[in-house]
Amino acid sequence: MGVESLLVFLIIGAIAGWLAGLIVKGFGFGLLGNIVVGIVGAFIAGLIFPRIGLAFGGGILAAIVHATLGAIILLVLIRLVKRA
């Protein structure tokens, strides 16, 4: 993986984590936390969405949507665990 690919990967993770934090109220993790939430969210979405037949296509916008939806799922799960 080149430096440019890693930079794009981190930027998409940060954007996805930030968007998920805005959508799921009460979660703000800072820049590093948003990157981690976005990357983990993309991993979760990569596991779940193909199994249920969802595909977003290619490109950066599709990657951001994909990672954001996964990050929302992650934040909702974190909220449910914290309440339990």
Contacts in CASP RR format, 6 or more apart in sequence:
PFRMAT RR
TARGET T0000
AUTHOR 0000-0000-0000
METHOD contacts of the structure
MODEL  1
MGVESLLVFLIIGAIAGWLAGLIVKGFGFGLLGNIVVGIVGAFIAGLIFP
RIGLAFGGGILAAIVHATLGAIILLVLIRLVKRA
1 9 0 8 1.000
8 60 0 8 1.000
9 39 0 8 1.000
10 35 0 8 1.000
12 38 0 8 1.000
12 42 0 8 1.000
12 60 0 8 1.000
12 63 0 8 1.000
12 64 0 8 1.000
12 67 0 8 1.000
13 34 0 8 1.000
13 35 0 8 1.000
13 37 0 8 1.000
13 38 0 8 1.000
13 39 0 8 1.000
13 42 0 8 1.000
13 67 0 8 1.000
13 71 0 8 1.000
14 31 0 8 1.000
14 34 0 8 1.000
14 35 0 8 1.000
14 38 0 8 1.000
15 64 0 8 1.000
15 67 0 8 1.000
15 68 0 8 1.000
16 34 0 8 1.000
16 37 0 8 1.000
16 38 0 8 1.000
16 41 0 8 1.000
16 42 0 8 1.000
16 64 0 8 1.000
16 67 0 8 1.000
16 68 0 8 1.000
16 70 0 8 1.000
16 71 0 8 1.000
17 29 0 8 1.000
17 33 0 8 1.000
17 34 0 8 1.000
17 35 0 8 1.000
17 37 0 8 1.000
17 38 0 8 1.000
17 41 0 8 1.000
17 67 0 8 1.000
17 68 0 8 1.000
17 71 0 8 1.000
18 34 0 8 1.000
19 64 0 8 1.000
19 68 0 8 1.000
19 71 0 8 1.000
20 27 0 8 1.000
20 37 0 8 1.000
20 38 0 8 1.000
20 41 0 8 1.000
20 68 0 8 1.000
20 70 0 8 1.000
20 71 0 8 1.000
20 72 0 8 1.000
20 74 0 8 1.000
20 75 0 8 1.000
21 27 0 8 1.000
21 28 0 8 1.000
21 29 0 8 1.000
21 34 0 8 1.000
21 37 0 8 1.000
21 71 0 8 1.000
21 75 0 8 1.000
23 68 0 8 1.000
23 72 0 8 1.000
24 72 0 8 1.000
24 75 0 8 1.000
24 76 0 8 1.000
24 79 0 8 1.000
27 37 0 8 1.000
27 75 0 8 1.000
27 78 0 8 1.000
27 79 0 8 1.000
28 34 0 8 1.000
29 36 0 8 1.000
29 37 0 8 1.000
37 71 0 8 1.000
37 74 0 8 1.000
37 75 0 8 1.000
38 67 0 8 1.000
38 68 0 8 1.000
38 70 0 8 1.000
38 71 0 8 1.000
38 74 0 8 1.000
39 67 0 8 1.000
40 71 0 8 1.000
40 74 0 8 1.000
41 67 0 8 1.000
41 70 0 8 1.000
41 71 0 8 1.000
41 73 0 8 1.000
41 74 0 8 1.000
42 63 0 8 1.000
42 66 0 8 1.000
42 67 0 8 1.000
42 70 0 8 1.000
42 71 0 8 1.000
44 70 0 8 1.000
44 71 0 8 1.000
44 73 0 8 1.000
44 74 0 8 1.000
45 66 0 8 1.000
45 67 0 8 1.000
45 69 0 8 1.000
45 70 0 8 1.000
45 73 0 8 1.000
46 66 0 8 1.000
46 70 0 8 1.000
48 70 0 8 1.000
48 73 0 8 1.000
49 55 0 8 1.000
49 56 0 8 1.000
49 66 0 8 1.000
49 69 0 8 1.000
56 62 0 8 1.000
56 63 0 8 1.000
56 65 0 8 1.000
56 66 0 8 1.000
END
